[in-house]
Every structure is written in structure tokens, then in C-alpha cells.
């Protein structure tokens, strides 16, 4: 029941202009049912918050929307186009997914923020702006090599909060139409989280957001909160 392990970076993009629709989606891990007959419509530009106790299926739902998991039953469609094994790569091109598990290269801040781009094609102005919005720029600017600083294998030279802010900067750099944040600010102190969330919420209305959190304050600016 797994399409693949990470977001794909294929060239073709499935257009998302109006609606993501989940119909009667169910999913189980072995004999443990996590989602049962879930119906959910997410309109373009909406900010949807998901809150609930641990193991209630929030991350599983996000993984299904991102085509990291295939539902046992039910379907997901985008603008009326059913998502399946033939086009899920094209759908994933729209998505930036920031979770507590962050993949980082043993390379520079700039290369990690612009992950997936050739080094000579990196838009440094976009890198700087993404770092600023994610509240990471001040930390980088205080380093001798600034954005050329090597962060180490799996970001070993960074704190947990810096890793999360770098992952957010990467998502902002990608300019995706769907931004999924799965406890993406959990390692930040309250003040930094507030600054980061204010920056994220101020992004263009064309960006659709699915935000998973345990703290209701994280979701205070969402259009809809579902439990």
C-alpha cells in the first residue's frame, strides 16, 4: 500500500486549480483501522488544520493526499482527475511536505534549501527570501560562510529547530501549490513558531495548506480545523 517513499520530482505537473476531493477513504495498518470512510474536500487556497490525539490518523491522511500511501478503499481526485499509479508522480510535483523527519544533504544551506536543483541554477534571491520567511536567515547570516556553510551529514551541525526551519525554507523555495506541514514547527519555541506561522499564513492565497499540529495556537489562523 505504498506508492513510494518520498515526494517525486518528475517534470510533468498535474494542474490543481479548484479542488482536492477524498471520497470514502479508508486505511488500515494490518488489522488496525486508522481511517474509515473519510470524505474531505479541500478547495484551492484553503488553510485546513488537523488536530487530534496521537495515532488518530492525521499523518496517514496527509500521506494519502501526498500519494505516499495508497488507500485501502476510496479515492482521491484533483480537479475531477482521479489520482492513481499512472499520474501520482505528476500530482506530487505540486506538493511540499514538511514533517518531523527531515532529509538533509551534507552540503550547504543554499543547496539544501534549493534541494533538487543543479547548483548553477539555484535562485539565490529566492533562497534568501525563503530563509527569511522561515526565520532561518539570522542564524545563517551570523556564520562566516553564510549560505555556503556545510551543514554536515543529516544536518548534524544544526539544532532541531534549525532543521525544521530549513525544511520550511525548502518548502517555500519550491513555490508549491499544496503545502503540507506535519508537526513542522514542533521543535520551535513559542515565539519563533508564531513568527514562522505568521509568515506562512501571509503567503499568497493560491497556496493551499494542510497543517497538522497538537497545539491549537498553531492552527489559529486556519480557515477550517478538523479533529
N, C-alpha and C positions, 0 to 999 in steps of 0.2 A: 504493500500500500504506500509506496513512496516513489514519487516521480524522480527525484534526485536530491542530493544533499545540500545544494546551495543554489542561490539565485543565478540564473543563466545570463550570459551577456551576448546573446545572439544578435544579429544585425536587424532582422525583421521585427517590427513593432506592431502589436495588435492595438488598434486605436481604442481609446477609452474616452468617450465624450459625454456619457449620460449616466449609466447605471451599472453597478455590480450587483448581481442577484444570486442569492443562495436559496435553493428550493429543497426542502425536506432532507437536509444534510445530516447524516448520522456517521459516527466513527467510534470504533472500539479499539482498545489495546488489549488483545487477547479476548478474555471474557468480560473485561471491564468496559462498560459503555461510558463514553465521555461526552459525546454529543448525540442527541436524539431528535430527529426531525426538526432541525433548525431552519427557520426561514428568516432571511435578513436581506433588506435592500439598502445599499449604500449609494447615495447619489453623488455625482461629481461635485467636489468642493466641500463635502460634508466633513465634519470632525466628529468621529464616533469614539466614545470612551467605553472600554470594557473593564468592569471591576468585579471582583468576586474572590472567594477563598481559593487557596492553593488546590490545584488538581481539578478545578471546576470546568476546564476545557477552553479557557481563554486563549492560551498559546496554540492549542490544537486548531482552534477556529482560524486564527491568523495564519497558521501554516497551510491550512486548506485553501484560504484565499490566495496565498502566495504560491500555491501549487508545489509546496514542499511535501505535502501529504495528499493522497487521493482519498476522498470519502468512500466509506463502505457502500453507502447508498445516497441518492440525491445528486444534485448537480450545481455547478457554478457557471454563470454566464456573464459576459461583459458586452453591454450594448446589444443584447439578444444573441450573441455568438457563444455557443457552448464551449467551455474550456475542456480539452481532453489531451491525450498523449500526442496529438498531432500539432497542437498550437500552443501548448503551455509555455514553451520557450519564448514565444513572441509576446505572451502576456507578461511574463516575468520581467521583460525589458522595461516595463512601466514602473517597477517596484523598487523602492529602497526599504530594506528591512534591518532595523536596528534592535538587537536583542542583548541579553546579558552575556552571551557568548560571542566574542568579537574576534574575527580573523584579522591579524595584523602581520605584515611582512617585516623582515629585517632590513628595512630601507628607511628613507627619510620621511618626515612628516608630510611633505608635499606629495611624495609618491603614494603614501598610504591614503591621503585624502582623495587624490585623483586615481584611486585604485582601478585598474583595468585599462588605463590609457598609457600609450607609449610616452616615455619620459620627455621626448621632444615635442609632444603635442599637448602637454599639460598647460591649462589656462591658469597662470599664477594669480591673476587678479581674482578669479573665481575661487581659487584655493584660499586666498587671504580673506575674502568675504565670508566664505563658509566657516572658516576658523573663528572669525569674529562673532558670527551669529551663534555658534555653539559654545561661546565663552572659553575658547582654547587659545586665542591669539596672544593674550597677555603672557601665558606660560611660555609659548614658543618665542616671543619677541625678547624674552629675558635670557635666552640661550645664545651662546657665542655664534653657533652656526645657524641659528633660527630655523627656517623651514627645511634646511639641508641637514638638520640633525638626524642621525640614525637612531631609531627607537629601540633596536635590539629584537632578538627573536621573540615573537609573540608579544612585542611591546614590553619586554621585561624591564625597561628603564622608566616605564610610566606607572603612575598610580592608577588605581581602579577608576577614579573619577576622570583622569586624563584619557584613559582608554575609551570610556563612554563618550566623552566629548569629541574625541577623534572620530569615533564611529558616526556620531551625529553630523560632524563636518563632512564626512564622506557621503552621507545620505543627501545633505544639502547640495553638495557639489554636483551630484548626479542629476539634479533637477528632475526627479521622477514625478509622475502624476499621482502615484499612490505611495504614501509614507506610512510604514508600519513601525510603531515603537512598542516593543515588548519589554516593559520594565527598564526602558532605556536610560532613565535618569535615577535609578535606584541607588547608585553609588555616589550621587552628588549630595552635598549639604543642601539644606532647605533654600538658602539664598541663591546659590548657583543654579539649583533646579528651577527656581522661579524665573531667573534671568533667561535660562535656556528655553523654558516653555513659552515665555513671552515672545522670544524671537521666533520660535517655531509657529506659534499661533498668529503671528503677524505676516506670515508668508502669503503669497498670492492665493486667492480663493479658488484658483484652478487646481490646487493641490488637495487631494483627498487624504484624510488621515484616519488611521485606526490606532488608537492609543490604549495600551494595556497597563494598568497600574494598580497598586494596592492602596495608595493614598488618594483620597477623594480630591485633595487640593490640586493634585497633578492634572485632574480632569475638569477643573472648574470652568475652563473656557470652551469645553466641547459643546457641540450643538445637541448631542444626544448621549446619554450614559445608559448602558445596558448592563444588567447583572446576570 
